[in-house]
Amino acid sequence: MEFVQRKIIHVDMDAFYASVEQMDNPELKGKPLAVGGSEIRGVVSAASYEARKFGVRSAMSGVQAKRLCPELIFVRPRFDRYKEISKKIRTIFKDYTDLVEPLSLDEAYLDVTVNKKGNPSATLIAQEIRKRIFEEVGLTASAGISINKFVAKIASDYNKPNGQKTINPDEVETFLEGLDVKKFYGIGKVTTEKMYQLGIYTGADLKSKSLEYLDEHFGKSGRHYYYLVRGISNSQVKPNRTTKSVAAEHTFYTNLTSEIFMEEKLNRIAEELSKRLQKHKISGKTITLKIKYSDFTQQTRSKTLPYFVSDKGLLFETVKELLYQEKMKDSVRLLGISLSNLNTEIKKTVVVQLRFEF
């Protein structure tokens, strides 16, 4: 059987939410912008490049972001608008290939090994896609092009914003060897620190370790890292990603100190989640309560039922049980409910909107 080298493009919109807001409101162009709740209680969902220069980044508290950038402008998220723009961008992708795997509203993998344009150059296809996004939508995008999803995703960050990078087959291993391990997609902060402690700072350091060594220190993930650093990843672009969980959560203007108040809020969140589940005909067995305390530490409590649920009443009763499972350690700023262990392999992605309550 003849081996076919895959050609994968990872397209990543530049500061998507913030860029949409700046496009729709010209007064915001060129200004430091954060999409999120507010500077008092909110969390930054996205930051414009003008804001990032000051160190503002997603998942940062509004208070900290404002401290770093006093001129920062906060804008409420408009998810319906972001989904509308995302749909237009995906329509462009489909002109080139049906093998499109969305990761979120603002990024996707495309397998263009065989494509509708008959173009053998993935690099030229990526350029054309980015040009069309700019001309037809009004936003800039960056792209990474390589032999698999892992390398393509790393490459898309290389020349941001509004750029692209191609890692050819014969360049993959050298490229990975020169990277800091913290830049490897899938290696988080904790693992990075562990690798640093073991003297593994770069891809070359990681590659020098035997499979046995990596298995010993990183368990099942060791084998994964062993092959990744050699550019070996067989993960296919899956146009129909399976939904693994559905969630709803709220950040509160005032910290909650009483479980009675929390019950009231969870009742509303359970109702919102139930509507979402029934709309998409999804049910599941594992219910998880997410709690974020005033000091930003986070806790989850889960229970798996012997049957599938989507009904608001059953969701709420289980969450209420989880709420009183143990005493709260501090006042609470966010509560969320998620449902996993779903009953069916849904052939579409359910986009969960993070909403802020004031």
C-alpha positions in Angstrom: 0.0 0.0 0.0 1.3 3.4 -1.0 1.9 5.8 1.9 0.2 9.2 1.5 1.7 12.1 3.4 -1.2 14.1 4.9 -1.4 17.9 4.4 -3.0 19.5 7.4 -3.9 23.2 7.9 -4.7 24.7 11.3 -6.6 28.0 10.9 -6.8 30.2 14.0 -8.6 33.5 14.0 -6.6 36.4 15.5 -8.1 37.6 18.8 -11.5 36.5 17.4 -14.0 37.9 19.9 -12.1 41.1 20.4 -11.5 41.5 16.6 -15.3 41.1 15.9 -16.0 43.8 18.4 -13.5 46.1 16.8 -14.8 45.4 13.4 -18.4 46.1 14.4 -17.5 49.2 16.3 -14.8 51.3 14.6 -14.3 53.4 17.7 -12.7 50.4 19.4 -10.1 49.9 16.7 -6.5 50.3 17.9 -7.6 50.4 21.5 -6.9 47.9 24.3 -10.1 45.8 24.5 -11.2 42.9 26.7 -14.3 40.9 26.0 -15.8 39.7 29.3 -17.9 40.7 32.2 -16.4 43.8 33.8 -13.4 45.1 35.5 -15.1 44.5 38.9 -16.3 40.9 38.7 -15.7 39.6 35.2 -13.2 37.3 33.7 -11.5 38.1 30.4 -12.8 35.9 27.6 -10.6 37.4 25.0 -8.2 40.3 24.7 -7.2 42.5 21.7 -3.6 42.6 20.6 -3.4 46.1 21.9 -4.4 44.8 25.4 -2.0 41.8 25.2 0.9 44.1 25.0 0.2 45.0 28.6 0.0 41.3 29.6 -3.8 41.0 29.5 -4.9 37.5 28.5 -7.9 35.3 28.5 -9.1 33.7 31.8 -7.6 36.7 33.8 -9.8 38.5 36.3 -11.1 41.9 35.2 -9.5 43.5 38.3 -6.0 42.2 37.4 -6.5 43.1 33.7 -7.4 46.6 34.6 -4.5 46.9 36.9 -2.1 45.9 34.1 -3.8 48.2 31.5 -5.7 51.1 33.1 -7.0 52.2 29.7 -8.6 48.8 29.1 -12.1 48.9 27.6 -14.5 46.1 28.6 -17.2 44.8 26.2 -19.9 42.3 26.9 -19.6 39.1 24.8 -22.1 38.6 22.0 -22.0 34.9 21.2 -24.7 34.9 18.7 -22.7 37.4 16.6 -19.5 35.3 17.0 -21.4 32.2 15.9 -22.7 34.0 12.9 -19.2 35.0 11.8 -17.8 31.6 12.6 -20.5 30.0 10.3 -19.3 32.3 7.4 -15.7 31.2 7.9 -16.6 27.5 7.9 -18.5 28.0 4.7 -15.2 29.2 3.2 -13.4 26.1 4.6 -15.9 23.8 2.9 -15.1 25.3 -0.5 -11.7 23.5 -0.1 -12.4 20.3 1.8 -15.2 18.5 3.7 -12.6 17.3 6.2 -13.0 20.2 8.6 -12.7 19.7 12.3 -13.8 22.8 14.3 -12.1 23.0 17.7 -14.1 26.1 18.7 -15.8 29.1 17.1 -12.4 30.5 16.1 -10.2 27.6 15.0 -10.3 24.5 13.0 -8.2 21.8 11.3 -8.5 21.1 7.6 -7.2 18.1 5.8 -6.4 19.2 2.3 -4.4 16.2 1.2 -7.1 15.7 -1.4 -9.0 19.0 -1.9 -11.8 20.4 -4.0 -9.5 22.8 -5.8 -7.1 20.2 -6.9 -4.2 22.3 -5.5 -1.2 20.2 -4.4 0.1 23.1 -2.2 -1.4 23.3 1.3 0.7 26.5 1.8 -1.1 28.2 -1.2 -4.5 26.9 0.0 -3.9 28.4 3.4 -2.9 31.7 1.9 -6.0 31.7 -0.3 -8.3 30.9 2.7 -6.8 33.6 4.8 -7.2 36.1 2.0 -10.8 35.2 1.5 -11.6 35.4 5.2 -10.2 39.0 5.2 -12.0 40.0 2.0 -15.3 38.3 2.7 -15.5 38.6 6.5 -13.2 41.4 7.4 -11.0 39.6 9.9 -7.5 38.3 9.9 -6.5 34.7 10.5 -3.2 32.8 11.1 -2.4 29.3 9.8 0.0 26.5 10.4 0.6 23.9 7.8 2.3 20.5 8.3 2.0 16.7 8.2 -0.3 16.3 11.2 -2.6 18.2 13.5 -0.1 18.5 16.3 2.6 20.2 14.3 0.1 22.4 12.3 -1.3 23.7 15.6 2.1 24.7 17.0 3.0 26.3 13.6 -0.1 28.5 13.5 1.1 30.4 16.6 4.5 31.0 15.1 3.7 34.1 12.9 0.6 35.5 14.7 -1.2 37.7 14.0 -2.1 37.5 10.3 0.6 35.2 9.3 1.3 31.5 8.6 4.1 29.0 8.8 4.7 25.8 6.9 6.7 22.9 8.4 7.6 20.6 5.6 8.0 16.9 6.2 11.8 17.0 6.3 11.8 19.9 8.7 9.4 18.5 11.4 11.9 16.9 13.7 14.4 19.7 13.6 11.5 22.2 14.3 10.3 20.3 17.3 13.8 19.7 18.7 14.3 23.5 18.9 11.0 24.3 20.7 10.6 24.9 24.4 8.5 22.0 25.7 6.0 24.5 27.1 5.1 25.2 23.5 4.1 21.6 22.8 0.3 21.5 22.4 -1.1 19.3 25.2 1.8 19.8 27.6 0.3 22.0 30.4 1.9 24.0 33.1 2.2 21.2 35.7 3.8 18.8 33.2 6.1 21.6 31.9 7.4 22.2 35.5 8.0 18.5 36.0 9.9 18.3 32.7 12.0 21.3 33.7 12.8 19.6 37.0 14.0 16.6 35.1 16.2 18.7 32.9 13.9 18.5 29.9 13.7 22.0 28.5 13.5 21.6 24.8 12.2 19.1 22.2 15.8 17.9 21.8 16.0 17.2 25.5 12.7 15.3 25.3 13.8 13.3 22.3 17.0 12.2 24.1 15.0 10.3 26.7 14.1 6.7 26.1 10.6 5.3 25.9 11.2 3.5 29.2 12.3 6.7 30.9 9.3 8.6 29.8 7.0 5.8 30.8 8.5 5.7 34.2 8.1 9.5 34.8 5.0 10.3 32.9 3.0 7.0 32.9 0.7 6.5 29.9 1.5 10.0 28.6 5.2 9.1 28.3 4.6 7.0 25.1 2.5 9.9 23.7 5.4 12.4 24.2 7.9 9.9 22.8 6.2 9.8 19.5 5.1 13.5 19.4 8.6 14.9 19.6 9.4 12.7 16.6 6.6 14.2 14.6 4.5 11.0 14.8 0.8 11.6 15.4 -1.9 9.6 13.6 -4.8 11.7 14.9 -7.1 12.2 11.9 -9.1 15.3 11.1 -12.6 14.4 12.2 -15.4 16.5 10.7 -17.9 15.1 13.1 -16.4 15.5 16.6 -18.3 13.8 19.4 -19.7 16.0 22.1 -18.4 14.7 25.4 -20.1 17.1 27.8 -22.5 20.0 27.9 -22.3 22.7 30.6 -23.8 26.0 31.9 -22.2 28.3 34.4 -22.7 31.7 35.9 -20.3 34.2 37.5 -22.0 36.3 40.2 -21.7 40.0 40.8 -21.6 39.4 44.6 -19.9 36.4 46.2 -22.3 33.9 47.6 -21.8 32.9 51.2 -24.9 30.7 51.9 -25.8 27.4 50.4 -29.5 28.6 50.3 -28.6 31.4 47.9 -26.5 28.9 45.9 -29.5 26.5 45.7 -31.5 29.3 44.1 -28.8 30.0 41.5 -28.2 26.3 40.7 -31.9 25.9 40.1 -31.7 28.5 37.4 -28.5 27.0 35.9 -30.1 23.5 35.9 -33.1 24.9 34.0 -30.8 26.6 31.4 -28.8 23.4 31.0 -31.9 21.2 30.7 -33.3 23.4 27.9 -30.0 23.1 26.1 -29.9 19.4 26.5 -33.5 18.9 25.3 -32.9 21.2 22.3 -30.1 19.0 21.1 -31.8 15.7 22.3 -28.9 14.9 24.6 -28.9 13.1 28.0 -26.2 11.8 30.2 -25.3 10.0 33.4 -22.5 12.0 35.1 -23.5 15.3 36.7 -20.7 17.6 37.8 -21.0 20.6 40.1 -18.3 23.2 39.5 -17.5 25.7 42.2 -15.1 28.6 41.9 -14.3 30.4 45.2 -13.5 34.0 45.8 -9.8 33.3 45.8 -10.2 31.7 42.3 -9.5 28.2 43.5 -11.8 25.7 41.8 -13.5 22.5 43.0 -15.6 19.9 41.2 -18.0 17.3 42.7 -19.5 14.6 40.5 -22.0 11.8 40.7 -22.8 9.1 38.1 -26.4 7.9 38.0 -27.5 4.5 36.8 -29.7 6.1 34.1 -29.6 8.9 31.6 -31.1 12.3 32.5 -31.8 15.6 30.9 -34.7 16.7 33.1 -34.2 19.8 35.1 -35.7 18.3 38.3 -33.3 15.3 38.3 -30.4 17.5 37.4 -31.1 19.9 40.3 -31.8 17.2 42.9 -28.4 15.6 42.1 -26.6 18.9 42.1 -28.2 19.9 45.4 -26.9 16.6 46.9 -23.4 17.5 45.6 -23.7 21.0 47.0 -24.2 19.7 50.6 -21.6 16.9 50.1 -19.1 19.0 52.1 -18.9 22.4 53.7 -17.9 25.3 51.5 -14.3 26.5 52.3 -15.0 30.1 51.2 -17.4 32.4 49.5 -18.3 31.5 46.0 -18.0 33.6 42.8 -19.0 31.1 40.1 -21.2 28.0 39.9 -21.6 25.6 37.0 -23.3 22.3 36.1 -22.1 20.0 33.4 -23.4 16.7 32.1 -21.1 14.0 30.6 -21.1 10.3 29.9 -23.7 11.1 27.2 -26.2 8.7 25.7 -25.3 9.1 22.1 -22.4 10.1 19.8 -23.7 13.4 18.7 -22.4 14.3 15.2 -22.1 18.0 15.9 -20.5 20.3 18.4 -22.6 22.0 21.0 -21.2 25.4 21.7 -21.5 26.3 25.3 -21.7 30.0 26.0 -20.1 31.5 29.2 -22.6 34.0 30.5 -22.0 36.6 33.2 -24.7 37.6 35.7 -24.9 41.1 37.2 
